[in-house]
Amino acid sequence: MSINEAIAYYVSMSTDHVRGLLIALLLIGAYLLAECALPDTAPPQLGFPIAEPESVEQVLAQHTSYWGKLGTYENGIDLAFSTNVTVIAPCNGSIIEYSQIIIPYSNNTMFSITISIDSVWTVKLILKSGVNTPNEIEAQTRAIYVEQRVVTTGTEIARLLCGTYKPHLYYVLLYYRMGVSPYDFSTPEAKATLDDIAARTSGTVRCSYDFPDRMDSPTYRLKLGIGFFFTAIAVVGIACTFGLPRTWAFSRSGG
């Protein structure tokens, strides 16, 4: 193979690789734009996330003041107990995230479990257990069952333990990663359970708020922006690349 032929072959192969990359970018960009253009999926119908609703001693609705702290508001329904309870999946979905968090001001440990319903809706269960000592924390960690990646409504996810402090469960529903009221998207049975708890504990489960627009979501805007960027880069690149004849290398090299 002559030098000219080697150069031509190299340029040809490189161009093919570039074209392949641009086509991949175009497909990814088109997919993201198509997903953003689709109407939202059907809202979920959530079950109650505790197997023993009679054990709930206090409840606060989303957007209400956080246990009397001015300027601090609940980002979901807050359920409090004074005994161990069973946390169950309120929906069908996939566990996509699990993390352990130390609360700075109290040094308590929280455990966060995120269940993806689809590309629009997500449930976050934040277990603020009553544990505080190393042995209690170890026991609570063992009582969380996130090895199962796919869950259905009623699947046992954890035992929320009562230790040094009262345990809480923060029950959060996210629409494009923006918090909305779980009560509004609960089944009639789950709403009845929440209403009953609110009545007997003098708590709140209903709240007034403006449902967010998906364009307000940083997650949605990022997906839309990436889709436009990839598509634009790919279209311009493909137009330029496909306009180059395969004999370019020969003509440049004088062959």
Secondary structure, DSSP 8 states (H G I E B T S, - for coil): --HHHHHHHHHHHHHHHHHHHHHHHHHHHHHHHHHHHS-------B--SBS-GGG--EEE-TTSEETTEEEEE-SSEEEE-SS-EEEE-SSSEEEEEEEEEE-TTT--EEEEEEEE-SSSEEEEEEEE-S--SHHHHHHHHHTB-----EE-TT-EEEEE---SS--EEEEEEEETTEEE-TGGGB-HHHHHHHHHHHHHHT-----------GGG-HHHHHHHHHHHHHHHHHHHHHHHHTTS-TTHHHHHHT-
